[in-house]
Amino acid sequence: LLAITGNFLISISLNIQKYAHLRLACQANQKPYYTSKLWWCGIILMGLGELGNAAAYGFAPATLIAPLGCVSVIGSAFISVLFLKETMRAADMLGGTLTIAGTYLLVTFAPNVTQEFTATKIQNYLISWPFLIYVILEIIIFCILLYFYKRKDVKHIVVLLMMVALLASLTIISVKAVAGMITFSAKGKMQLTYPIFYIMFIIMVTSCVFQVKFLNQAMQLYNATVIVPINFVFFTTSAIIAGVIFYQEFQGAALLSVFMFLFGCLLSFLGVFVITRNQEEEHLQVPYIDCGHIPGKGTLYSLTSYSSPHVDCIYSVCVSYYFMLSTLSVI
């Protein structure tokens, strides 16, 4: 519930921010967007949404929280239709249906595990053989990708987003550990005095900072319609693997539950892909904001996808992850 609510708040915030940008664009005297109270309302809502997402890791499995990021995509798409007068496409309806079905399966068949994250338990997880092998493989793959990125100047989107995903697995592990130990401490059993808490906090901040770097590079080089589905699939897959290996969240789960959970992930992936597919080629056929007859400007009767609020619907997941990582790195 925290994750779904948080992602829904992110959807609202992105549309509010875009609406604020459009209002400012219609003014004769251009002002910086950060002077808009409406824009700041959107930022505050986004912050609350990301706090909800972060808090959710302290109560629910990581394998469930990460895939629910698809809620922000479908939420943004439908909010823009209701409040910003966007055109509802058949692809939006199909993608939304697939995403809702996938979300239902994710929630229904997610691993039902109750864990109390003590400092001792986190330490034991860190030195377990499956995790050590996993980390070594991650480091090797990351170094290979980094070599091609830095030395060979290979900036293919898969290379960039693979590095983001590898770092994301460490972020998911550390965020869940930090959130879990804070939650356990709030119940009266202090865990914040253990060194492992601060080690995980440092891992969280460091991985966040470098994720922001590579994700920002990808956003500069490629269109949001390309980044969103790939990043969502990579990030979610990375989070699931991290949850399975580090937190052993599917231990003892029935084979049917595992299959239905993975099927729910697949439906969510398809839903996000359908919503974002060919979105950049879409143009609004009717005006949704009449800027009036401002000297030197015409009334905006059609806007390209780059100036449409539906752009935020396209890359809402990407932006929400980006903002989450930036916020956590500041914290």
Phi and psi restraints in degrees (value plus and minus 20) as a CYANA .aco file:
   2 LEU   PHI     -81.3   -41.3
   2 LEU   PSI     -63.9   -23.9
   3 ALA   PHI     -86.9   -46.9
   3 ALA   PSI     -64.2   -24.2
   4 ILE   PHI     -84.5   -44.5
   4 ILE   PSI     -65.1   -25.1
   5 THR   PHI     -82.1   -42.1
   5 THR   PSI     -63.2   -23.2
   6 GLY   PHI     -81.2   -41.2
   6 GLY   PSI     -64.6   -24.6
   7 ASN   PHI     -87.9   -47.9
   7 ASN   PSI     -52.9   -12.9
   8 PHE   PHI     -88.0   -48.0
   8 PHE   PSI     -60.0   -20.0
   9 LEU   PHI     -82.3   -42.3
   9 LEU   PSI     -57.9   -17.9
  10 ILE   PHI     -82.4   -42.4
  10 ILE   PSI     -61.2   -21.2
  11 SER   PHI     -79.6   -39.6
  11 SER   PSI     -66.6   -26.6
  12 ILE   PHI     -82.7   -42.7
  12 ILE   PSI     -63.7   -23.7
  13 SER   PHI     -83.1   -43.1
  13 SER   PSI     -59.8   -19.8
  14 LEU   PHI     -84.8   -44.8
  14 LEU   PSI     -59.5   -19.5
  15 ASN   PHI     -90.6   -50.6
  15 ASN   PSI     -55.6   -15.6
  16 ILE   PHI     -84.0   -44.0
  16 ILE   PSI     -63.6   -23.6
  17 GLN   PHI     -82.6   -42.6
  17 GLN   PSI     -61.9   -21.9
  18 LYS   PHI     -86.6   -46.6
  18 LYS   PSI     -59.3   -19.3
  19 TYR   PHI     -82.9   -42.9
  19 TYR   PSI     -58.3   -18.3
  20 ALA   PHI     -83.1   -43.1
  20 ALA   PSI     -61.3   -21.3
  21 HIS   PHI     -82.2   -42.2
  21 HIS   PSI     -60.8   -20.8
  22 LEU   PHI     -87.3   -47.3
  22 LEU   PSI     -59.5   -19.5
  23 ARG   PHI     -83.1   -43.1
  23 ARG   PSI     -62.5   -22.5
  24 LEU   PHI     -85.5   -45.5
  24 LEU   PSI     -55.3   -15.3
  25 ALA   PHI     -87.1   -47.1
  25 ALA   PSI     -43.1    -3.1
  26 CYS   PHI    -107.8   -67.8
  26 CYS   PSI     -24.2    15.8
  27 GLN   PHI    -105.1   -65.1
  27 GLN   PSI     124.8   164.8
  28 ALA   PHI     -85.3   -45.3
  28 ALA   PSI     -63.5   -23.5
  29 ASN   PHI    -117.7   -77.7
  29 ASN   PSI      86.4   126.4
  30 GLN   PHI     -88.2   -48.2
  30 GLN   PSI     113.4   153.4
  31 LYS   PHI    -142.6  -102.6
  31 LYS   PSI     133.6   173.6
  32 PRO   PHI     -80.4   -40.4
  32 PRO   PSI     123.8   163.8
  33 TYR   PHI     -81.4   -41.4
  33 TYR   PSI     -48.7    -8.7
  34 TYR   PHI     -95.2   -55.2
  34 TYR   PSI     -21.7    18.3
  35 THR   PHI    -109.5   -69.5
  35 THR   PSI     -26.4    13.6
  36 SER   PHI    -104.6   -64.6
  36 SER   PSI     107.0   147.0
  37 LYS   PHI     -86.0   -46.0
  37 LYS   PSI     -55.3   -15.3
  38 LEU   PHI     -83.9   -43.9
  38 LEU   PSI     -60.9   -20.9
  39 TRP   PHI     -82.4   -42.4
  39 TRP   PSI     -61.5   -21.5
  40 TRP   PHI     -86.9   -46.9
  40 TRP   PSI     -52.6   -12.6
  41 CYS   PHI     -81.8   -41.8
  41 CYS   PSI     -60.9   -20.9
  42 GLY   PHI     -83.2   -43.2
  42 GLY   PSI     -61.1   -21.1
  43 ILE   PHI     -84.0   -44.0
  43 ILE   PSI     -61.7   -21.7
  44 ILE   PHI     -83.3   -43.3
  44 ILE   PSI     -63.3   -23.3
  45 LEU   PHI     -82.4   -42.4
  45 LEU   PSI     -59.3   -19.3
  46 MET   PHI     -84.3   -44.3
  46 MET   PSI     -61.9   -21.9
  47 GLY   PHI     -80.3   -40.3
  47 GLY   PSI     -62.5   -22.5
  48 LEU   PHI     -84.3   -44.3
  48 LEU   PSI     -60.3   -20.3
  49 GLY   PHI     -82.8   -42.8
  49 GLY   PSI     -62.0   -22.0
  50 GLU   PHI     -91.5   -51.5
  50 GLU   PSI     -52.8   -12.8
  51 LEU   PHI     -84.0   -44.0
  51 LEU   PSI     -59.0   -19.0
  52 GLY   PHI     -82.4   -42.4
  52 GLY   PSI     -61.7   -21.7
  53 ASN   PHI     -82.2   -42.2
  53 ASN   PSI     -66.1   -26.1
  54 ALA   PHI     -83.7   -43.7
  54 ALA   PSI     -61.8   -21.8
  55 ALA   PHI     -85.3   -45.3
  55 ALA   PSI     -53.1   -13.1
  56 ALA   PHI     -81.5   -41.5
  56 ALA   PSI     -50.4   -10.4
  57 TYR   PHI     -85.0   -45.0
  57 TYR   PSI     -40.5    -0.5
  58 GLY   PHI    -100.9   -60.9
  58 GLY   PSI     -32.5     7.5
  59 PHE   PHI    -140.5  -100.5
  59 PHE   PSI     -42.6    -2.6
  60 ALA   PHI    -148.7  -108.7
  60 ALA   PSI     140.1   180.1
  61 PRO   PHI     -82.1   -42.1
  61 PRO   PSI     124.2   164.2
  62 ALA   PHI     -83.4   -43.4
  62 ALA   PSI     -51.0   -11.0
  63 THR   PHI     -86.3   -46.3
  63 THR   PSI     -37.3     2.7
  64 LEU   PHI    -115.2   -75.2
  64 LEU   PSI     -62.0   -22.0
  65 ILE   PHI     -85.6   -45.6
  65 ILE   PSI     -66.4   -26.4
  66 ALA   PHI     -80.2   -40.2
  66 ALA   PSI     -67.3   -27.3
  67 PRO   PHI     -84.0   -44.0
  67 PRO   PSI     -42.2    -2.2
  68 LEU   PHI     -91.1   -51.1
  68 LEU   PSI     -21.5    18.5
  69 GLY   PHI     -81.2   -41.2
  69 GLY   PSI     -39.6     0.4
  70 CYS   PHI     -84.0   -44.0
  70 CYS   PSI     -40.6    -0.6
  71 VAL   PHI     -80.8   -40.8
  71 VAL   PSI     -56.1   -16.1
  72 SER   PHI     -88.8   -48.8
  72 SER   PSI     -50.9   -10.9
  73 VAL   PHI     -88.0   -48.0
  73 VAL   PSI     -72.8   -32.8
  74 ILE   PHI     -87.1   -47.1
  74 ILE   PSI     -56.6   -16.6
  75 GLY   PHI     -81.8   -41.8
  75 GLY   PSI     -66.2   -26.2
  76 SER   PHI     -82.9   -42.9
  76 SER   PSI     -60.8   -20.8
  77 ALA   PHI     -81.4   -41.4
  77 ALA   PSI     -65.5   -25.5
  78 PHE   PHI     -98.7   -58.7
  78 PHE   PSI     -52.5   -12.5
  79 ILE   PHI     -85.0   -45.0
  79 ILE   PSI     -59.8   -19.8
  80 SER   PHI     -84.9   -44.9
  80 SER   PSI     -51.4   -11.4
  81 VAL   PHI     -90.4   -50.4
  81 VAL   PSI     -62.0   -22.0
  82 LEU   PHI     -93.6   -53.6
  82 LEU   PSI     -63.1   -23.1
  83 PHE   PHI    -127.7   -87.7
  83 PHE   PSI     -45.3    -5.3
  84 LEU   PHI    -129.7   -89.7
  84 LEU   PSI      -9.9    30.1
  85 LYS   PHI      38.8    78.8
  85 LYS   PSI      16.7    56.7
  86 GLU   PHI     -91.5   -51.5
  86 GLU   PSI     137.9   177.9
  87 THR   PHI    -103.4   -63.4
  87 THR   PSI     107.8   147.8
  88 MET   PHI    -101.4   -61.4
  88 MET   PSI      99.5   139.5
  89 ARG   PHI    -112.8   -72.8
  89 ARG   PSI     138.0   178.0
  90 ALA   PHI     -81.8   -41.8
  90 ALA   PSI     -54.6   -14.6
  91 ALA   PHI     -84.1   -44.1
  91 ALA   PSI     -54.3   -14.3
  92 ASP   PHI     -85.1   -45.1
  92 ASP   PSI     -62.0   -22.0
  93 MET   PHI     -84.6   -44.6
  93 MET   PSI     -65.4   -25.4
  94 LEU   PHI     -85.3   -45.3
  94 LEU   PSI     -67.2   -27.2
  95 GLY   PHI     -82.0   -42.0
  95 GLY   PSI     -60.4   -20.4
  96 GLY   PHI     -83.8   -43.8
  96 GLY   PSI     -61.2   -21.2
  97 THR   PHI     -83.0   -43.0
  97 THR   PSI     -64.9   -24.9
  98 LEU   PHI     -82.3   -42.3
  98 LEU   PSI     -61.6   -21.6
  99 THR   PHI     -86.8   -46.8
  99 THR   PSI     -62.3   -22.3
 100 ILE   PHI     -83.5   -43.5
 100 ILE   PSI     -63.4   -23.4
 101 ALA   PHI     -82.6   -42.6
 101 ALA   PSI     -62.5   -22.5
 102 GLY   PHI     -83.7   -43.7
 102 GLY   PSI     -61.4   -21.4
 103 THR   PHI     -82.6   -42.6
 103 THR   PSI     -61.0   -21.0
 104 TYR   PHI     -81.0   -41.0
 104 TYR   PSI     -64.4   -24.4
 105 LEU   PHI     -86.1   -46.1
 105 LEU   PSI     -58.0   -18.0
 106 LEU   PHI     -81.1   -41.1
 106 LEU   PSI     -67.6   -27.6
 107 VAL   PHI     -88.1   -48.1
 107 VAL   PSI     -58.9   -18.9
 108 THR   PHI     -91.1   -51.1
 108 THR   PSI     -61.0   -21.0
 109 PHE   PHI    -129.1   -89.1
 109 PHE   PSI      -5.4    34.6
 110 ALA   PHI     -84.9   -44.9
 110 ALA   PSI     131.4   171.4
 111 PRO   PHI     -79.2   -39.2
 111 PRO   PSI     107.2   147.2
 112 ASN   PHI    -114.5   -74.5
 112 ASN   PSI      58.0    98.0
 113 VAL   PHI    -140.0  -100.0
 113 VAL   PSI     119.9   159.9
 114 THR   PHI    -135.5   -95.5
 114 THR   PSI      93.6   133.6
 115 GLN   PHI    -143.2  -103.2
 115 GLN   PSI     121.0   161.0
 116 GLU   PHI    -127.8   -87.8
 116 GLU   PSI      96.8   136.8
 117 PHE   PHI    -108.4   -68.4
 117 PHE   PSI      68.5   108.5
 118 THR   PHI    -105.1   -65.1
 118 THR   PSI     140.6   180.6
 119 ALA   PHI     -80.6   -40.6
 119 ALA   PSI     -58.9   -18.9
 120 THR   PHI     -83.6   -43.6
 120 THR   PSI     -61.1   -21.1
 121 LYS   PHI     -86.2   -46.2
 121 LYS   PSI     -60.8   -20.8
 122 ILE   PHI     -82.9   -42.9
 122 ILE   PSI     -60.4   -20.4
 123 GLN   PHI     -82.2   -42.2
 123 GLN   PSI     -61.9   -21.9
 124 ASN   PHI     -84.5   -44.5
 124 ASN   PSI     -58.9   -18.9
 125 TYR   PHI     -82.5   -42.5
 125 TYR   PSI     -59.5   -19.5
 126 LEU   PHI     -85.1   -45.1
 126 LEU   PSI     -52.1   -12.1
 127 ILE   PHI    -121.6   -81.6
 127 ILE   PSI     -10.0    30.0
 128 SER   PHI     -93.3   -53.3
 128 SER   PSI     126.3   166.3
 129 TRP   PHI     -81.4   -41.4
 129 TRP   PSI     -64.1   -24.1
 130 PRO   PHI     -76.6   -36.6
 130 PRO   PSI     -61.5   -21.5
 131 PHE   PHI     -91.1   -51.1
 131 PHE   PSI     -59.3   -19.3
 132 LEU   PHI     -82.3   -42.3
 132 LEU   PSI     -63.0   -23.0
 133 ILE   PHI     -82.8   -42.8
 133 ILE   PSI     -62.2   -22.2
 134 TYR   PHI     -80.8   -40.8
 134 TYR   PSI     -64.5   -24.5
 135 VAL   PHI     -85.9   -45.9
 135 VAL   PSI     -61.9   -21.9
 136 ILE   PHI     -81.0   -41.0
 136 ILE   PSI     -64.5   -24.5
 137 LEU   PHI     -83.2   -43.2
 137 LEU   PSI     -61.1   -21.1
 138 GLU   PHI     -80.8   -40.8
 138 GLU   PSI     -64.5   -24.5
 139 ILE   PHI     -82.7   -42.7
 139 ILE   PSI     -62.8   -22.8
 140 ILE   PHI     -82.7   -42.7
 140 ILE   PSI     -68.3   -28.3
 141 ILE   PHI     -83.4   -43.4
 141 ILE   PSI     -62.5   -22.5
 142 PHE   PHI     -83.1   -43.1
 142 PHE   PSI     -61.9   -21.9
 143 CYS   PHI     -84.2   -44.2
 143 CYS   PSI     -58.8   -18.8
 144 ILE   PHI     -83.8   -43.8
 144 ILE   PSI     -66.7   -26.7
 145 LEU   PHI     -83.0   -43.0
 145 LEU   PSI     -61.2   -21.2
 146 LEU   PHI     -85.0   -45.0
 146 LEU   PSI     -55.8   -15.8
 147 TYR   PHI     -81.8   -41.8
 147 TYR   PSI     -67.6   -27.6
 148 PHE   PHI     -86.1   -46.1
 148 PHE   PSI     -54.3   -14.3
 149 TYR   PHI     -90.2   -50.2
 149 TYR   PSI     -64.1   -24.1
 150 LYS   PHI    -107.2   -67.2
 150 LYS   PSI     -69.0   -29.0
 151 ARG   PHI    -103.9   -63.9
 151 ARG   PSI     -60.3   -20.3
 152 LYS   PHI    -117.5   -77.5
 152 LYS   PSI     -21.9    18.1
 153 ASP   PHI      36.8    76.8
 153 ASP   PSI      18.3    58.3
 154 VAL   PHI    -108.7   -68.7
 154 VAL   PSI      91.8   131.8
 155 LYS   PHI    -137.0   -97.0
 155 LYS   PSI      17.0    57.0
 156 HIS   PHI     -83.7   -43.7
 156 HIS   PSI     125.3   165.3
 157 ILE   PHI     -80.4   -40.4
 157 ILE   PSI     -54.1   -14.1
 158 VAL   PHI     -86.5   -46.5
 158 VAL   PSI     -59.7   -19.7
 159 VAL   PHI     -82.3   -42.3
 159 VAL   PSI     -67.5   -27.5
 160 LEU   PHI     -84.3   -44.3
 160 LEU   PSI     -68.4   -28.4
 161 LEU   PHI     -95.2   -55.2
 161 LEU   PSI     -43.9    -3.9
 162 MET   PHI     -86.6   -46.6
 162 MET   PSI     -60.5   -20.5
 163 MET   PHI     -84.9   -44.9
 163 MET   PSI     -59.2   -19.2
 164 VAL   PHI     -81.1   -41.1
 164 VAL   PSI     -63.9   -23.9
 165 ALA   PHI     -86.3   -46.3
 165 ALA   PSI     -60.6   -20.6
 166 LEU   PHI     -83.1   -43.1
 166 LEU   PSI     -62.0   -22.0
 167 LEU   PHI     -88.0   -48.0
 167 LEU   PSI     -53.9   -13.9
 168 ALA   PHI     -82.8   -42.8
 168 ALA   PSI     -54.1   -14.1
 169 SER   PHI     -82.1   -42.1
 169 SER   PSI     -59.8   -19.8
 170 LEU   PHI     -88.1   -48.1
 170 LEU   PSI     -56.8   -16.8
 171 THR   PHI     -82.9   -42.9
 171 THR   PSI     -65.7   -25.7
 172 ILE   PHI     -80.7   -40.7
 172 ILE   PSI     -65.9   -25.9
 173 ILE   PHI     -80.7   -40.7
 173 ILE   PSI     -67.1   -27.1
 174 SER   PHI     -92.8   -52.8
 174 SER   PSI     -59.5   -19.5
 175 VAL   PHI     -82.2   -42.2
 175 VAL   PSI     -64.7   -24.7
 176 LYS   PHI     -84.9   -44.9
 176 LYS   PSI     -58.7   -18.7
 177 ALA   PHI     -85.3   -45.3
 177 ALA   PSI     -66.3   -26.3
 178 VAL   PHI     -83.6   -43.6
 178 VAL   PSI     -67.6   -27.6
 179 ALA   PHI     -82.9   -42.9
 179 ALA   PSI     -60.8   -20.8
 180 GLY   PHI     -84.9   -44.9
 180 GLY   PSI     -61.9   -21.9
 181 MET   PHI     -90.1   -50.1
 181 MET   PSI     -54.4   -14.4
 182 ILE   PHI     -86.2   -46.2
 182 ILE   PSI     -63.4   -23.4
 183 THR   PHI     -81.6   -41.6
 183 THR   PSI     -63.8   -23.8
 184 PHE   PHI     -85.8   -45.8
 184 PHE   PSI     -56.4   -16.4
 185 SER   PHI     -86.6   -46.6
 185 SER   PSI     -55.3   -15.3
 186 ALA   PHI     -86.2   -46.2
 186 ALA   PSI     -41.0    -1.0
 187 LYS   PHI    -103.4   -63.4
 187 LYS   PSI     -19.5    20.5
 188 GLY   PHI      87.8   127.8
 188 GLY   PSI     -22.7    17.3
 189 LYS   PHI    -131.6   -91.6
 189 LYS   PSI      71.4   111.4
 190 MET   PHI     -80.1   -40.1
 190 MET   PSI     106.5   146.5
 191 GLN   PHI    -138.4   -98.4
 191 GLN   PSI     -25.9    14.1
 192 LEU   PHI     -99.2   -59.2
 192 LEU   PSI     -24.8    15.2
 193 THR   PHI    -109.1   -69.1
 193 THR   PSI     -27.5    12.5
 194 TYR   PHI    -104.4   -64.4
 194 TYR   PSI     120.2   160.2
 195 PRO   PHI     -79.2   -39.2
 195 PRO   PSI     -49.5    -9.5
 196 ILE   PHI     -81.2   -41.2
 196 ILE   PSI     -50.9   -10.9
 197 PHE   PHI     -81.4   -41.4
 197 PHE   PSI     -64.9   -24.9
 198 TYR   PHI     -95.4   -55.4
 198 TYR   PSI     -49.8    -9.8
 199 ILE   PHI     -84.1   -44.1
 199 ILE   PSI     -66.1   -26.1
 200 MET   PHI     -86.1   -46.1
 200 MET   PSI     -54.6   -14.6
 201 PHE   PHI     -84.6   -44.6
 201 PHE   PSI     -62.7   -22.7
 202 ILE   PHI     -84.6   -44.6
 202 ILE   PSI     -62.1   -22.1
 203 ILE   PHI     -80.7   -40.7
 203 ILE   PSI     -61.9   -21.9
 204 MET   PHI     -80.4   -40.4
 204 MET   PSI     -70.3   -30.3
 205 VAL   PHI     -85.0   -45.0
 205 VAL   PSI     -65.4   -25.4
 206 THR   PHI     -82.9   -42.9
 206 THR   PSI     -67.1   -27.1
 207 SER   PHI     -84.9   -44.9
 207 SER   PSI     -54.6   -14.6
 208 CYS   PHI     -83.8   -43.8
 208 CYS   PSI     -65.7   -25.7
 209 VAL   PHI     -79.8   -39.8
 209 VAL   PSI     -65.5   -25.5
 210 PHE   PHI     -94.8   -54.8
 210 PHE   PSI     -48.8    -8.8
 211 GLN   PHI     -82.7   -42.7
 211 GLN   PSI     -64.1   -24.1
 212 VAL   PHI     -78.0   -38.0
 212 VAL   PSI     -61.7   -21.7
 213 LYS   PHI     -80.4   -40.4
 213 LYS   PSI     -72.4   -32.4
 214 PHE   PHI     -93.3   -53.3
 214 PHE   PSI     -55.7   -15.7
 215 LEU   PHI     -86.6   -46.6
 215 LEU   PSI     -60.0   -20.0
 216 ASN   PHI     -83.1   -43.1
 216 ASN   PSI     -59.0   -19.0
 217 GLN   PHI     -81.3   -41.3
 217 GLN   PSI     -63.2   -23.2
 218 ALA   PHI     -85.0   -45.0
 218 ALA   PSI     -59.7   -19.7
 219 MET   PHI     -88.0   -48.0
 219 MET   PSI     -47.2    -7.2
 220 GLN   PHI     -97.2   -57.2
 220 GLN   PSI     -50.2   -10.2
 221 LEU   PHI    -115.2   -75.2
 221 LEU   PSI     -45.6    -5.6
 222 TYR   PHI    -149.0  -109.0
 222 TYR   PSI     138.8   178.8
 223 ASN   PHI     -92.0   -52.0
 223 ASN   PSI     130.8   170.8
 224 ALA   PHI     -81.9   -41.9
 224 ALA   PSI     -53.2   -13.2
 225 THR   PHI     -84.8   -44.8
 225 THR   PSI     -43.5    -3.5
 226 VAL   PHI    -106.9   -66.9
 226 VAL   PSI     -59.1   -19.1
 227 ILE   PHI     -88.8   -48.8
 227 ILE   PSI     -64.0   -24.0
 228 VAL   PHI     -76.3   -36.3
 228 VAL   PSI     -78.1   -38.1
 229 PRO   PHI     -83.8   -43.8
 229 PRO   PSI     -59.9   -19.9
 230 ILE   PHI     -86.2   -46.2
 230 ILE   PSI     -66.1   -26.1
 231 ASN   PHI     -84.4   -44.4
 231 ASN   PSI     -59.8   -19.8
 232 PHE   PHI     -83.6   -43.6
 232 PHE   PSI     -64.1   -24.1
 233 VAL   PHI     -85.1   -45.1
 233 VAL   PSI     -67.6   -27.6
 234 PHE   PHI     -83.1   -43.1
 234 PHE   PSI     -67.3   -27.3
 235 PHE   PHI     -82.4   -42.4
 235 PHE   PSI     -66.7   -26.7
 236 THR   PHI     -84.7   -44.7
 236 THR   PSI     -64.3   -24.3
 237 THR   PHI     -80.0   -40.0
 237 THR   PSI     -63.1   -23.1
 238 SER   PHI     -82.3   -42.3
 238 SER   PSI     -62.2   -22.2
 239 ALA   PHI     -85.3   -45.3
 239 ALA   PSI     -60.1   -20.1
 240 ILE   PHI     -85.2   -45.2
 240 ILE   PSI     -65.3   -25.3
 241 ILE   PHI     -81.4   -41.4
 241 ILE   PSI     -62.8   -22.8
 242 ALA   PHI     -82.2   -42.2
 242 ALA   PSI     -62.7   -22.7
 243 GLY   PHI     -85.7   -45.7
 243 GLY   PSI     -58.4   -18.4
 244 VAL   PHI     -89.4   -49.4
 244 VAL   PSI     -64.5   -24.5
 245 ILE   PHI     -99.7   -59.7
 245 ILE   PSI     -68.7   -28.7
 246 PHE   PHI     -99.2   -59.2
 246 PHE   PSI     -70.6   -30.6
 247 TYR   PHI    -115.5   -75.5
 247 TYR   PSI     -23.1    16.9
 248 GLN   PHI      32.2    72.2
 248 GLN   PSI      28.2    68.2
 249 GLU   PHI     -95.1   -55.1
 249 GLU   PSI     -41.6    -1.6
 250 PHE   PHI    -121.9   -81.9
 250 PHE   PSI      -6.6    33.4
 251 GLN   PHI     -84.5   -44.5
 251 GLN   PSI     103.8   143.8
 252 GLY   PHI      61.6   101.6
 252 GLY   PSI     -16.9    23.1
 253 ALA   PHI     -95.0   -55.0
 253 ALA   PSI     127.4   167.4
 254 ALA   PHI     -89.4   -49.4
 254 ALA   PSI     129.2   169.2
 255 LEU   PHI     -80.7   -40.7
 255 LEU   PSI     -57.9   -17.9
 256 LEU   PHI     -83.4   -43.4
 256 LEU   PSI     -61.6   -21.6
 257 SER   PHI     -82.8   -42.8
 257 SER   PSI     -61.8   -21.8
 258 VAL   PHI     -83.8   -43.8
 258 VAL   PSI     -64.1   -24.1
 259 PHE   PHI     -83.2   -43.2
 259 PHE   PSI     -65.7   -25.7
 260 MET   PHI     -87.5   -47.5
 260 MET   PSI     -54.3   -14.3
 261 PHE   PHI     -84.2   -44.2
 261 PHE   PSI     -66.5   -26.5
 262 LEU   PHI     -85.1   -45.1
 262 LEU   PSI     -55.5   -15.5
 263 PHE   PHI     -85.3   -45.3
 263 PHE   PSI     -58.0   -18.0
 264 GLY   PHI     -82.7   -42.7
 264 GLY   PSI     -59.9   -19.9
 265 CYS   PHI     -80.8   -40.8
 265 CYS   PSI     -64.2   -24.2
 266 LEU   PHI     -81.5   -41.5
 266 LEU   PSI     -62.9   -22.9
 267 LEU   PHI     -83.0   -43.0
 267 LEU   PSI     -60.1   -20.1
 268 SER   PHI     -84.3   -44.3
 268 SER   PSI     -62.6   -22.6
 269 PHE   PHI     -78.9   -38.9
 269 PHE   PSI     -66.3   -26.3
 270 LEU   PHI     -84.0   -44.0
 270 LEU   PSI     -60.0   -20.0
 271 GLY   PHI     -80.7   -40.7
 271 GLY   PSI     -66.0   -26.0
 272 VAL   PHI     -83.1   -43.1
 272 VAL   PSI     -61.4   -21.4
 273 PHE   PHI     -83.3   -43.3
 273 PHE   PSI     -63.5   -23.5
 274 VAL   PHI     -85.5   -45.5
 274 VAL   PSI     -61.2   -21.2
 275 ILE   PHI     -85.1   -45.1
 275 ILE   PSI     -60.2   -20.2
 276 THR   PHI    -107.0   -67.0
 276 THR   PSI     -36.9     3.1
 277 ARG   PHI     -83.6   -43.6
 277 ARG   PSI     109.6   149.6
 278 ASN   PHI      38.8    78.8
 278 ASN   PSI      -4.0    36.0
 279 GLN   PHI     -85.2   -45.2
 279 GLN   PSI     -54.4   -14.4
 280 GLU   PHI     -85.8   -45.8
 280 GLU   PSI     -42.3    -2.3
 281 GLU   PHI    -105.5   -65.5
 281 GLU   PSI     -28.7    11.3
 282 GLU   PHI     -96.6   -56.6
 282 GLU   PSI     123.0   163.0
 283 HIS   PHI    -148.2  -108.2
 283 HIS   PSI     124.0   164.0
 284 LEU   PHI     -93.0   -53.0
 284 LEU   PSI     112.6   152.6
 285 GLN   PHI    -112.2   -72.2
 285 GLN   PSI     -37.3     2.7
 286 VAL   PHI    -150.7  -110.7
 286 VAL   PSI     134.7   174.7
 287 PRO   PHI     -94.3   -54.3
 287 PRO   PSI     122.5   162.5
 288 TYR   PHI    -135.5   -95.5
 288 TYR   PSI     -30.6     9.4
 289 ILE   PHI    -158.5  -118.5
 289 ILE   PSI     105.0   145.0
 290 ASP   PHI    -119.1   -79.1
 290 ASP   PSI      89.5   129.5
 291 CYS   PHI     -98.7   -58.7
 291 CYS   PSI     -25.9    14.1
 292 GLY   PHI      60.6   100.6
 292 GLY   PSI    -199.1  -159.1
 293 HIS   PHI    -114.7   -74.7
 293 HIS   PSI      60.8   100.8
 294 ILE   PHI    -100.8   -60.8
 294 ILE   PSI     111.6   151.6
 295 PRO   PHI     -72.9   -32.9
 295 PRO   PSI     109.0   149.0
 296 GLY   PHI      66.7   106.7
 296 GLY   PSI     -23.3    16.7
 297 LYS   PHI    -154.9  -114.9
 297 LYS   PSI     127.2   167.2
 298 GLY   PHI    -115.6   -75.6
 298 GLY   PSI     142.6   182.6
 299 THR   PHI     -85.8   -45.8
 299 THR   PSI     117.2   157.2
 300 LEU   PHI    -103.6   -63.6
 300 LEU   PSI      78.3   118.3
 301 TYR   PHI    -113.6   -73.6
 301 TYR   PSI     -35.9     4.1
 302 SER   PHI    -172.0  -132.0
 302 SER   PSI     120.2   160.2
 303 LEU   PHI    -146.9  -106.9
 303 LEU   PSI     121.3   161.3
 304 THR   PHI     -94.7   -54.7
 304 THR   PSI     152.8   192.8
 305 SER   PHI     -83.1   -43.1
 305 SER   PSI     -44.6    -4.6
 306 TYR   PHI     -93.2   -53.2
 306 TYR   PSI     -44.9    -4.9
 307 SER   PHI    -127.0   -87.0
 307 SER   PSI     -16.2    23.8
 308 SER   PHI    -106.7   -66.7
 308 SER   PSI     126.2   166.2
 309 PRO   PHI     -85.1   -45.1
 309 PRO   PSI     -34.3     5.7
 310 HIS   PHI     -92.1   -52.1
 310 HIS   PSI     -34.2     5.8
 311 VAL   PHI     -78.4   -38.4
 311 VAL   PSI     -60.8   -20.8
 312 ASP   PHI     -87.5   -47.5
 312 ASP   PSI     -50.6   -10.6
 313 CYS   PHI     -87.2   -47.2
 313 CYS   PSI     -52.7   -12.7
 314 ILE   PHI     -88.9   -48.9
 314 ILE   PSI     -72.7   -32.7
 315 TYR   PHI    -129.4   -89.4
 315 TYR   PSI      13.3    53.3
 316 SER   PHI     -82.1   -42.1
 316 SER   PSI     -61.7   -21.7
 317 VAL   PHI     -82.4   -42.4
 317 VAL   PSI     -65.3   -25.3
 318 CYS   PHI     -81.0   -41.0
 318 CYS   PSI     -64.6   -24.6
 319 VAL   PHI     -88.6   -48.6
 319 VAL   PSI     -58.9   -18.9
 320 SER   PHI     -84.6   -44.6
 320 SER   PSI     -61.2   -21.2
 321 TYR   PHI     -83.8   -43.8
 321 TYR   PSI     -62.2   -22.2
 322 TYR   PHI     -80.4   -40.4
 322 TYR   PSI     -65.3   -25.3
 323 PHE   PHI     -87.9   -47.9
 323 PHE   PSI     -58.6   -18.6
 324 MET   PHI     -80.5   -40.5
 324 MET   PSI     -65.9   -25.9
 325 LEU   PHI     -84.9   -44.9
 325 LEU   PSI     -60.1   -20.1
 326 SER   PHI     -84.5   -44.5
 326 SER   PSI     -62.5   -22.5
 327 THR   PHI     -83.9   -43.9
 327 THR   PSI     -65.4   -25.4
 328 LEU   PHI     -84.4   -44.4
 328 LEU   PSI     -55.9   -15.9
 329 SER   PHI     -87.4   -47.4
 329 SER   PSI     -53.6   -13.6
 330 VAL   PHI     -90.0   -50.0
 330 VAL   PSI     -63.5   -23.5
